Amino acid sequence: MLAKKQQTLNLPREKEHRVWSKDILRQKVGVDQTIDMYLTKDANYQINRDTIAIYEFQKEPLLGKYKSVIFDCQKGIVLCQNSTRSLFTAFGQKCLLAGLEFQRDFASKLNLTSRNIIATGRLAYFSLRSYNSGSIDWVSLHQMIGFRAINISSVVFKTVPYGEISYIFAYYDCSRYVVDQISNSLVYNHILCELLIAHFEQSLGWQVQRPKGESLIDQPEYFHPHDPYNDLAIKPLLLELQDKRQQRYGRCLADYLELPLLTEFHRAVRKATQRRDTLF
């Protein structure tokens, strides 16, 4: 994995270009010609495993038109006219297990009320403020090897080494609970990964190796203490989410037609028509 990163890394390698923040981007993009070769414009950028960090410029677009700037191992520094909200909405619709609704529902199962993590088990994207708030910066926890708070609402992350090169990404004006939120998010991702592995092993008979990388998602010392999760499994969680969606549909239909009794009728019909998980 590291060898691939060394071959495809397309980010500035000079020491003066290894520390980044939103202010530094404003100072250098369009001004410092030495980083022009690493800039690319992509109106259709998609969040992926090589995404490292994302800065949001929706309120004051960079160079007057770019709402987000993405650091990507392969593509370099990407200037994008889409906001981070739209980028992650697209990611949720195309890539996530049961979409963003499952992410929120699963967080509530773990008694995590904040909305900071969008995860798959091996990929974890953290928002420096709740992801259902307005302008949001993001960082990929699976690309980071450590982090440190520099004051109550600011934090810096250090990337895993790409060959002999690491980068620092600084974020300011974050949530005042950002350190706890990072630890909670790492726990969220870890438990989701464990449940997915258990599901594959039990339902498909796969022998899944638990990978051990060097990024934050594989460093238990950063995890926030959590309650046992032995009573959780992926399939019941997905079935419960599906049932909630059907109940919401019934309530919306009843409200639209102004027939409150439809809610009960819908529930009864759904129960009567559900097929049991049997062979016959």
Buried (B, 14 or more C-beta within 10 A) or exposed (E): EEEEBEEEBBBBEEEEBBEBBBEBBBEBBBEEEEBEEBBBEBEEBEBBEBBBBBBBBBEEBBEEEBBBBBBBBBBBBBBBBBBBBBBBBBBBEEBBBBBBEBBBBBBEBBEBEBBBBBBBBBBBBBBBBBBEEEBBBBBBBBBBBBBEEEEEBBBBBBBBBBEEBBBEBBBBEBBEEBBEBBBBBBBBBBBBBBBBBBBBEEEEEEEEEEEEBBBBBBBEEBBBEBEEBEEBEBEEBBEEBEEEEBBEEBBEBBEEEEEEEBBEEBBEEBEEEEEEEEEE
